[in-house]
Amino acid sequence: MTRNLDDYNRMRDFSATSEPAAKRPGKKKSKDHALQFCIQKHDASRLHYDFRLELDGALKSWAVPKGPSLDPKVKRLAVHVEDHPIDYATFEGSIPEGHYGAGDVIVWDRGVWIPQEDPAQAYAKGKLKFELQGEKLSGLWNLVRTHMPGKQEQWFLIKHQDSAAKPESDYDVVVAAPDSVLSDRTILPKKAKAAAKPKPVKKPASKVAPEGRSAKLTGAHKAKLPELIKPELATLVEKAPDGEWSYEIKFDGYRIMARIDHGQVKLFTRNGHDWTHKLPAQAKALTDLDLESAWLDGEMVVANEQGVPDFQALQNAFEEGSSGNILYYLFDMPYLNGVDLREVPVEERRVALATVLRTHEDPLLRFSDSFGEAPDALLTSACQMQMEGLIGKRLGSPYVSRRSGDWIKLKCKHRQEFVVVGYTDPKGSRSAFGALLLGLHDRDSGKLRYAGKVGTGFNETTLKSIYAQLLPLKAKKPSVANPPSGFDAKGVHWLKPVLLAEIAFAEMTKDGSVRHAVFHGLRDDKPAKDITEERPAVVKKSAASAPAARKSATRNPPTKKPAGKKAAAEQASPAPSQAGLAAGKVRITHPDRVIDASSGTTKMQLAEYYARVAEFILPELKDRPVALVRAPDGIAGELFFQKNAERLAIPGITTLDKDLTGQPVMMINNAEALIGAVQMSTVELHTWNATSDKLDRPDRFILDLDPDPALPWKSMVEATQLTLSVLDELGLKAFLKTSGGKGIHVVVPLTRKLGWDEVKEFSHAIVSHMAKLLPERFSAVSGPKNRVGRIFIDYLRNGLGATTICAYAVRTREGLPVSVPIFREEVGELKGGNQWNVHNVHERLAEVGHEPWANLKKTRQTITADMRRRVGMKK
């Protein structure tokens, strides 16, 4: 049976689905990475697992209905399906209804597969034996073609008997590890029900008995107060599942766990950092509850004047020392008065928590209400109030200190009418049209402007009926003032601006285009000329018609407004308040130019990011020669690596003559120069390993762990830990940061005694030593061909004039990830070197700041003769 990528393309409409299209192969290149595999969990008409092996430039694919089993006695049916493009190996998302494979997709596992014989011949024979090195699966496996009749080839996926094998009665891997290995997504089957019949929610009693003597807490048991309880984390899902769930508002704040022990209160962040000193008023309020002992779980928030949590106002409150304005919304209680409640159903724990809070009311302590409305209606209300979304909790579920499918999060999507201004030709198997082009009237000028397109949410019936309404409205010219150009303009048919479409979408970009749009129907109840971008109105808290989410935000209104005039000003216009931008010295031209199309991030947003992290990044840049990566046309365009300031009019920048450095260099020592570099289209900032006062004596060396991209993240975790072990044995203290890409950077500070050549030679010796000890894991030779299936430890960044991405700097990669310092204990908890980006790193920095590197500049150490000897150097 012939399967090729033409079949894959023919079966999909890429104007509607976010799946990657298969591209025509270019010139054949020699393989520079290991063969990768992935397993995608796919909730289509039936939940199944798609097993994919890279071979001959594509992913050979099998649908495994029950998923893999680690038990060699269990044969899993694997139905051979069409090849998929290599890019599909990292695809996660939702395939729209009415399209091939409609449903949610996550990457359940990924890594490297190692065939035990020639893979092409084995595949042709229908008998593949291979080793898997994944996040979840490992050891030897077999794929065997059967002779069972059917429209598609029937194979069996069978685990080989080895040390990785386990009886299914002892361990079912698909049940034990249900979530994505790339993100915090999971999939809850369409017919998911609670594991046990949920207990009915009980009305709060007037008092909770001490010592856990309440007979209403099923599964409670006496236990000592735990020193630490980590919070249960919610998993992102695309839509609300079936089954018995309760829903609460998702707060935009800081997750805080409270420990109470005989009047002593400690407040811990999600990562276990003690923040009690930052929240004295909240600690006092918890003390006043008069509990013998407890663990409480909740979110610290500051509400704006509309009663909606405002993260910027929360940050302002901490910066100004105004913690008295911070509200502690509590939603769970895993321990109370000598009794462990973690096995108690969530609805019973919440009844007990509500009772505790009502016994001793305090304006700073709030109970996070749950609502009985349908989740879709509740989510709509929450989104209308500009909230983040909803948290769902499966009734009957226990409290677990990890990310769980029993707690889910639904993110907000916006919804409004748009004017239909055109349509595109259909592609693939789709009929009628591909996508509708949308427009909105500018609020100021009244001009109709292009606002993106929607290709999702149609079925065959609606495609035909809508198309019939489009044909009489054809126009020769576009009705929008800013019609799309280039690729977006191909195959466009313009329409008279008469029809309206109801559209749900994730967000509106700075240039006024919708992202992740879904069609919900045509409307004719409003004139097209009245359609503009909808913006949230200021709603009085007393409004009688407030929806459920609004009631949640205002049921316990804040006793005080956000701290001071400064906070109010920053809420109204956050950008001018940022360090660097506030000076008003740098004008950002083309502020709405999109730097990264995947996230819609603009040039102004990038400048705002660098201004926001100025206090962290400027100490890392100070007096270090810096090289810039500039992206004048965005990260998808041509990139320029620039080491000197020639032809760059950057205000406040410092330059050094090439007589001192061997080459002209520049330094960024102030916010004006930092934001000025962004104005000149800079995205990345790379620094030397020395400072200007002693440019001939490096003050650190860096080992860049650069993996074969096919390797699972687990391999990077192990490699980092092994590298740290070697440095520990040598007596060298090291610090870590994510690369913002696929790797980890190990930073070793030095006293400035040795020259560049000596430091580089020593770092090279460490790498050679490790590659010699573990040649199957590490490579000491650069180049993709030399790291196939391994990790190259790059020591070349330690020479004169070489640079490494600066801590807190942005990378020119999809999503604009950031290089972030981390604690060594965190490595095993990360899912990748690109975990933080310009849009989420603020939460990380607000919690831990520069703590992971707090002692880096205080570290005094040098390379000794004994160290050289131990890594095989002759001197």
Buried (B, 14 or more C-beta within 10 A) or exposed (E): EEBEBEBBBBBBBBBBBBBBBBEEEEEEEEEEBBBBBBBBBBBBEEBBBBBBBBBEBBBBBBBBEBBBBBBBEBBBBBBBBBBBBBEBBBBBBBBBEBBBBBBBBBBBBBBBBBBBEEBEEBBEEBBBBBBBBBBBBBBBBBBBBBEEEEEEBBBBBBBBEEEBBBEBEEEBBBEEBBBBBBBBBBBBEBEBBBEEEBBEBEEBEEEBBBEBEBEBBEBBEEEEBBEEBBBBBBBBBBBBBEBBBBBBBBBBBBBBBBBBBEEEBBBBBBBEEEBBEBBBBBBEBBEBBEBBBBBBBBBBBBBBBBBBBBBBBBBBBBEBEBBBBBBBBBBBBBBBBBBBBBBBBBBBBBBBBBBBBEBEEBEBBBBBBBBEBEBEEBBBBBBBBBBBBBBBBBBBBBBBBEBBBBBBBBBBBBBBBBBBBBBBBBBBEBEBBBBBBBBBBBEEEEEBBBBBBBBBBBEEEBBEEBBEEBEEBEEEEBBBEBBBEEEBEEBBBBBBBBBBBBBBBBEBBBBBBBBBBBBBEBEEEEEBEEBBBEEEEEBEBEEEEBBBBBBBBBEBEBEBBBBBEBBBEBBEEBBEBBBBBEBEBBEBEEBEBBBBEEBBBBBBBBBBBBBBBBBBBBEBBBBBBBBBBBBEEBBBEEBEEBBBBEEBEBEBBBBBEEEEBEEBBBBBBBBBBBBBBBBBBBBBBBBBBBBBEEBEBBBBBBBBBBBBBBBBBBBBBBBBEBBBEBBEEBEBBBBBBBBBBBBBBBBBBBEBEBEBEBBBBBBBBBBBBBBEEBEEBBBBEBEBEBBBBBBBBBBEBBBBBBBBBBBBBBBBBBBBBBBBBBBBEBBEEBEBBBBBBBBEBBBBBBBBBBEBBEEBEEBEBEBEEEBBEBBEBEE
